[in-house]
């Protein structure tokens, strides 16, 4: 037996020797209860940590979806402004420049739209679209997918 073990066993034995049998039982029960309470606190901490990380992951997924959706909104606004500017532009070189910007924004919209529809892993959509999202994006009449393609 190690020296540490002997010292701790002797310490506990000396403390318990002077006690009656019922007092020893009480001390051991209290020690056991303290151990159970400590184990319960540790379990609650682990559970809280797991719940927190799960909520953080869900929030991060929602943030990525909101970012792509907001980007889509900005792109549609920029395309609309550029289209109006294209109509009032006076020189051919300016029109060509505006068209190239419009095409760049349209490419960005297509890319973001495909990310939403194809359940991009980066967006955390691996499980697929929810029934409400699918009804809005794909099966609506007219579907948002069709409307974006027309735009």
N, C-alpha and C positions, 0 to 999 in steps of 0.2 A: 504494500500500500504506500502511496506517495506521502510525503511529509505534510503537504497541504491537506490531504484527505484526513490524515490522523488529527491534525490540528482542528479542522472543522468538526469532525466527529466528536472529538474530546470536548470542544467548546459546547456543542449542542447537548452532549451527554451530561456535562457538568451542570448546565442550566436546567436540564430536565430532571436530574437526580433529586434535587431538593423539592420537587413538586409531587403532589399526590397523583395517583393514577388518573383521576377525573380531570385534574388540571393539565396533565400531560396530553390527554385526549383533546382538551379544549385548545391547547397551544397548537397541536398538530392540525386540528380542524381549521383554526384561523390561518395557519400557514397554507393549507390546501385552498382555502377560500381566497387568500391573496393571490395564489398562483392562478386560480380560475379567473379572477377579476383581471389580472394582468394579461392572460391569454385572450380574454374577451376584448380588452382594449386594443390589443395587437390585431385581432381579427377585424374589429371595426375600422381601424386605421387602414388596413389592407383593402377592405371593402370600399371605404371612402376614396382611396387612391384609384381603384379600378373604375369606380363610377365617374370620378373627375376626369380621368383620361378618356373615358368613353364620350363624355359630354364635350370635351375639348376637340376630339376627333370629329364629332358631328358638327360642331361649330365651325371647324376649319373647312369641312365639306360645304356647308352652307355659304361660308364666305367666298369660296372659289366659285360657286354657282352665281352668287350675287355679283361677283366681279365680272364674270363673262356676260351676264345679263346687262349690267351697267355699261359694259364696253359695247354691246350691241346697240343700246340706246344712243350712246355717243356717236357711234358710226352712222346710224340712221340720220341723226341730226346733221352731222357733217356732210353726208351725201346730199341731203336736202338743200343745205346752204350752198354747196358747190354746184348743184344743178341750177339753182336760181342764178348764181354768179355766171354760170356757163351761158345762160340765156341772155344776160345783159353784157357779156364780154364783147369788146369791140375788135380785138385783133385775133388773127388765127393762131398766133403763137401762144397767146394767153388761153385760148380755148383748148389747145392741145395740152397745155400744162394742167388745166383744170380737169380735163378728161383723164389724164394719167393719175391725178389724185383721186378722182372718183373710182377709177378701176382698182386702185390700191385699197381703198376703203371697202369696196365690194368684195374683194378677195378676203379681207379681214372678216367681213360679215359671214361669208361662206364658210371660212375656216372655223369660226366660233359656233356657227349653227351646226356644222357637222360634229363638232366636239360635243355639243349638247345632245344631238340625236344618236351618235354612235356610242354613247355611254363611255366617254373618255375616262381612263383609269385615273388620270391626274385630278379629274373633278370628283372622283369617288363614286361614280355612277355604275360600278361593276354589277350591282344587283339589278339594274334595269330601272326604267322609269316607273314612278308610281302610277296607279290607274288615273288619277286626276291629271298628272303631268302628261301622260300619254294621250288622254282625251283632248287636252288643250293643244298639244304640239302636233299630233298626228291624225287623230280621228275626228276632230271637230269639223263643222261644216260652216264656213271654210276652215281648214286647218291652218294653224299658224305656220306650219312648214310650207304649205302652198302660198300663203300670203308673203312670206319672206322671199320665196323663190320668185314671185311676181315682182316684188319690190326691186 
